[in-house]
Amino acid sequence: MCRHEPRCPAADSPDRDAARVIAAVPEQGWSLLCNAVLLFEDTGELLPDGQVIAPHRTVVTAA
């Protein structure tokens, strides 16, 4: 999908979240990245091959 330079990281790359957003639907809580990854606002992901990546945001706890 990526047609610009520099090219976005591939969907199977560890830095796949760095790809450009090509469509955003904030009212539904997701964005489509240039590498065909669906990125959800809770940091979960759906990869083009159907693999689900669980949310991986940092959790802050009170002391």
C-alpha positions as CSV (number, residue, x, y, z in Angstrom):
1,M,0.0,0.0,0.0
2,C,2.8,2.4,0.8
3,R,3.6,4.6,-2.2
4,H,5.6,7.4,-0.5
5,E,9.2,7.9,0.5
6,P,10.5,6.9,3.0
7,R,8.4,3.8,3.0
8,C,6.4,2.9,6.0
9,P,7.3,-0.1,8.1
10,A,5.8,-3.4,7.0
11,A,2.8,-4.9,8.9
12,D,5.0,-7.7,10.3
13,S,7.7,-5.2,11.5
14,P,8.1,-4.4,15.2
15,D,7.7,-0.7,14.4
16,R,4.5,-1.2,12.3
17,D,2.7,1.5,14.4
18,A,5.0,4.2,12.9
19,A,3.2,3.9,9.5
20,R,1.2,6.9,8.3
21,V,-2.5,7.0,9.0
22,I,-4.5,6.9,5.8
23,A,-8.0,6.8,7.3
24,A,-9.1,7.7,10.8
25,V,-12.5,7.1,12.4
26,P,-12.1,8.5,15.9
27,E,-15.8,8.1,16.8
28,Q,-15.3,4.4,16.4
29,G,-11.8,4.3,17.9
30,W,-9.7,3.1,15.0
31,S,-7.3,4.1,12.3
32,L,-6.1,2.4,9.1
33,L,-2.4,2.7,8.6
34,C,-0.6,2.8,5.3
35,N,0.7,-0.8,5.9
36,A,-2.9,-2.1,6.1
37,V,-2.8,-2.4,9.9
38,L,-5.9,-1.4,11.8
39,L,-4.8,0.4,15.0
40,F,-7.3,0.8,17.8
41,E,-7.4,3.6,20.3
42,D,-6.5,1.1,23.1
43,T,-3.3,0.3,21.2
44,G,-4.6,-3.1,20.1
45,E,-4.0,-4.0,16.4
46,L,-5.5,-6.1,13.7
47,L,-2.9,-7.1,11.1
48,P,-3.7,-7.7,7.4
49,D,-3.3,-11.5,7.9
50,G,-5.9,-11.5,10.6
51,Q,-3.5,-11.7,13.5
52,V,-4.7,-9.8,16.6
53,I,-2.2,-7.9,18.7
54,A,-3.4,-7.3,22.2
55,P,-3.3,-3.7,23.6
56,H,0.2,-2.7,24.7
57,R,-0.2,0.7,26.2
58,T,1.7,1.6,29.4
59,V,-0.2,1.3,32.6
60,V,0.4,3.9,35.2
61,T,-0.4,3.0,38.8
62,A,-0.7,5.3,41.9
63,A,2.0,4.8,44.6
